Amino acid sequence: MLLFTPGPTPVPQNVRNAMADETMHHRTPEFEAIFEKTRKHLFNLFKTDEVVMIASSGTGAMESAVINLCHNTLLNVNSGKFGERFGKIAQAHNLGSVEIKNEWDTPVNVEAVVEAVKNNSNIDAIAIQISESAGGLRHSVEEIASAVKAINPEIMIIADGITAVGVEKIDVTNIDCLIAGSQKALMLPPGLAILGLSNKAIQKIGSGKGYYLNLASEIKKQKQNTTAYTAATTLIIGLLEVLETIEADGGIEKLYNETTLRAKAVRGALEAIGLHSYPKNPAKSMTTIDDENASEIRKILKEEYSVNVAGGQDHLKGKIFRINQMGLIPVYEMAWVVNAVELALDKLNRRTYDGTASKVFNQLFLELV
Ligand SMILES: *Cc1c(COP(=O)(O)O)cnc(C)c1O
């Protein structure tokens, strides 16, 4: 079965092998050496002043960012389930909460964020997805961050990059916290989250908030190549293998370029067979198609063609399907996925199969046209 959900993504064989060794003790020079190497790679990937790894799924990092960087009122951008989650986290911690809500295909307007910030001087942090995975859209985070910092540089910008870090180059000039999770673009099993932090964020964190999710405790320890609590040793060993594999494969820039081409080729192929791309500004992490037969298409893909793609959640359940484009993906797998979608449309008597999807995919991905 080909796993083509936008998280979890497949774990490469060499990474699984690296994680299959005997369990290591985390307070040892051997593990600290691995930790140090991993941190070096992460600085290169995040381009932030500090990075910390925590043993949790992505949501743990979101919560950690909110409690440590928002001390008054959080403005969250809700164009989907993950954006909505930031608001729920703020409310769970009795922080003030202001939300800008849009339909799941609609990226937030930069002006709307600027207006909200100007209208409420209690807002001291903004939380937003770079790629909102619920509908596969890209928010203009860098532009928003720059506009907000021009109004008040003290406002913290928390950017959820769980389906963006490792997908495309992110300009972190005005971002205070950039979050990644292991099971999406980083091609690992779930359970590890990473936060990139600016010096301004570190200042605001001070002695930190919370206990397990206290970022001050982690920053202090991780600078010494260890963790405040037991490290997710196996996942960190896997992460080092992933980051070394990306390097060996030509480097992160090459992966960004390939992901960009893959995104263009998949969307182009599916549009060429009459399908409709859902988000108004698609993220590179996934292609999201809205279609009245979304459930049937997913079922045929899985049962007839061994391709597992994701559906939608909440009000988009049965209305969309989402195809992953993150990670090191063999071209022959991606070509099969778009071909299988075309075969599914034939089975549903929507369109006679003629190989258009894989042809267009190849033309765009291999830059033959
Ligand atoms: C998957 C995802 C999360 C949540 O991560 P969990 O690992 O499920 O806690 C948060 N934000 C985005 C954009 C995601 O895609």
The ligand as a Gaussian input file, in Angstrom:
#p B3LYP/6-31G(d) Opt

LIG

0 1
 C       -0.588000      17.447000      11.734000
 C       -0.643000      18.884000      12.035000
 C       -0.701000      19.368000      13.357000
 C       -0.931000      18.524000      14.560000
 O        0.008000      17.683000      14.843000
 P       -0.210000      16.385000      15.750000
 O        1.105000      15.758000      15.506000
 O       -1.371000      15.619000      15.208000
 O       -0.413000      16.831000      17.139000
 C       -0.658000      20.724000      13.541000
 N       -0.606000      21.578000      12.527000
 C       -0.569000      21.154000      11.250000
 C       -0.520000      22.170000      10.156000
 C       -0.577000      19.802000      10.960000
 O       -0.564000      19.399000       9.687000

